Amino acid sequence: MKVGFLGLGNMGAAIAANLLKAGHEVIVWNRSKLKAEPLVAAGAGLAGSPAQAAAGSDIVMTMLADDAALDATLSGSEGLYQGLRPGSLHISMSTIAVATADEIAAAHGGRGQSFLCAPVFGRPEAAKAAKLFVVTAGEAAAIDRAAPLFAAISQRVFRVGDKPSAASLVKLCGNFMILSAVEALGEAMTLAEKGGVQPAQLLEVLTGSLFDAPIYRTYGTLIAERRYLPAGFAAPLGLKDMRLVGASAEALRVPMPLLSVLRDHLLQAIAQQGGEVDWSAIASSAARNAGLPG
Ligand code: NAP
């Protein structure tokens, strides 16, 4: 299949590489050209603009940082709206606001273009291993059309309805739960460590008994080793996601008191440790607040 791929950051570069490996004809574009070089060396075509990537493609996938990055890539004379042929499909895999997903769906619909939201669960290591979980929503025929691409990058695909923004909402709920688990791990590990139990030992007990889940294993190890750099998922992107959760919570009149704590702790981690750290660095704030090294 001819696929345009826009956004070659931590996630996008790994996903595009797996599409190439699966034998798809991939043409890539990234705002900073340098990041495209390894993919071009591996056989991808290079587009000079989002519109150019779209011109010869049946499907264009985007994996950009946030709503603003997606908007910048869609709009203008060189943008995706302009370049995508009627009947072609745009699959957005970024974590974006529910309202933004609705706006993009309407804009594509008005141009006779198809649109799917397909955000993913899994960090860059999972993306490299083609082990992502894809959560998608949109017209069933469009999801069927995208199936070979999803198969090349993921271990499972969840369909959550025919309104694209439903997938964004599911993804935002999931990220809220991941960060809640990280906060709980950070506080529990701090308590254990201050009381003389090694965090790694606590983690062995928890993941070997009632908390045997990928989230606890992955983030528990990062926290026990205080390994917040380099970021797999940078704290500012996590802050963006908590802001998007808050926007949906306000729109739907859903009080989420835990969300305020998570947002504040992300702000604290970014203020104290810089914007380069992983979002799991909120656990180091728990340690520092207790007088331990963060
Ligand atoms: P990243 O490494 O920061 O990459 C961001 C990408 O967006 C880069 O290609 C960047 O281009 C591009 N970009 C940013 N601003 C732009 C603009 N104004 N115009 C055009 N391009 C722009 O982020 P990531 O970790 O790959 O995450 C990408 C998306 O996946 C995010 O929505 C994130 O929430 C979601 N996600 C991430 C993870 C994870 O663990 N990392 C997991 C699941 C979902 P440049 O290279 O030019 O800066």
Boltz pocket constraint, residues with backbone or C-beta under 6 A from the ligand:
constraints:
  - pocket:
      binder: B
      contacts: [[A, 6], [A, 7], [A, 8], [A, 9], [A, 10], [A, 11], [A, 12], [A, 30], [A, 31], [A, 32], [A, 35], [A, 63], [A, 64], [A, 65], [A, 66], [A, 68], [A, 69], [A, 70], [A, 72], [A, 73], [A, 93], [A, 94], [A, 95], [A, 96], [A, 120], [A, 121], [A, 122], [A, 123], [A, 124], [A, 232], [A, 233], [A, 234], [A, 237], [A, 241]]
      max_distance: 6.0
